[in-house]
Amino acid sequence: MIRHLIQSHRGFSLVGMLVTMVCMVVLFVILMNSLNKAVTGQGSQQQGTVRSTQDELYLYSLYQSMAVFSNDNKGLYPVPSIMSGSKKTEDDTTANLYSAMVMQHLAEPKQLISGNEYSGYVEEMMNYDFNAYNPTKKVFWDTNFKADLSRLSNVSFAHEPLCGKRFDNEWNNRMSSTFPLVGNRGPKDGVNSVNSWACGKNGIWGGHLAFGDGHIIFTHDPAGNGITYEQEGRHVPDNLFIMETGGQGIDAILSFTKSMSKTGPELQWD
C-alpha cells in the first residue's frame, strides 16, 4: 500500500513538472512578445514605446540646443551659410546643418539617429572629426558627415528646408505653436507604404514633430494633426511631406535637403 502511494506520487510529480514547464514556456513567449511591443513597437512607430520615447527626447534636446543657439545669434536657429560666414545658399544642406550642430556641440552623433530607424543606409557617425574645425581655412564642420538617404546618412531626422518665406518666418525663436521645425522623416508625398523606410513594418507612418514653441506631438497624420497653410484666403491642410507652395513658399515641410540652389532645395525622402 505504501509502495503504491509512493509510485502514484512520483507519477504525479513528473506530469506536474511537464505541465509547469509548458506553462513557463507559454508565459515566457507572452512576456517576450509584450516586451518586444513595449520596446520596439513590433517594428512600427507607436506612441509610448521605449524607442518612440527616445525619439521624443532626442528631438526635444535638438530643439533646446537650437533655442540656446538662437539667444546668441539674433534669434536665428543654426544656418550653415551664416555660421560659416559664407552666405552661400548651397551650404544650407541637411548634411551641413547637422554636422555644424555637432561641431558646435549642439548635438551628439548618437542623438541624431532615431530609435525607430529601419533603413540600412542610416547609421551613427562614430568618428566625427572635431579637429577639422579651422575658421582660417573656412572649414566649420566635418565634411565627411553624410545625409543622403539613398547612399549613407548619419542622421535620421528631417527638418524645415532653410529657404523661402517659411524659413524667413519660422526658422527663429518666434515661438510658433503651429509650425513644426524638426521631426521624424516621413514617406514621400505622405503616402503610407511598406516600401518606405520611414514607415514601420505595418506600412504606416508615425512620428514626432517638434514645433517652434518647443512642444512635441506624436501623430500618424501627414498633416500634423491639423497643420494648415493659407491659400487664396482659406486654410488648407498641410501635408508635411510635400512642397505645396514651391521652393520659396510658406507651407511647412519636413524633409532632407540633399542640395541647395538659388531656386530652392532638392528634397529627399527614402
Secondary structure, 3 states (H helix, E strand, C coil): CHHHHHHHHHHHHHHHHHHHHHHHHHHHHHHHHHHHHHHHHHHCCCCCCHHHHHHHHHHHHHHHHHHHHHHCCCCECCCHHHHCCCCCHHHCCHHHHHHHHHHCCCCCHHHHCCCCCCCCCECCCCCCCHHHCEHHHCECCCCCCCEECCCEECCCEEECCCCHHHHHHHCECCCCCCCEEEEECCCHHHCCCCCCCCECCCCCECEEEEECCCCEEEECCCCCCCCEEEECCEEEECCCCCCCCCCCCCCCCCEEEEEEECCEEEEECC
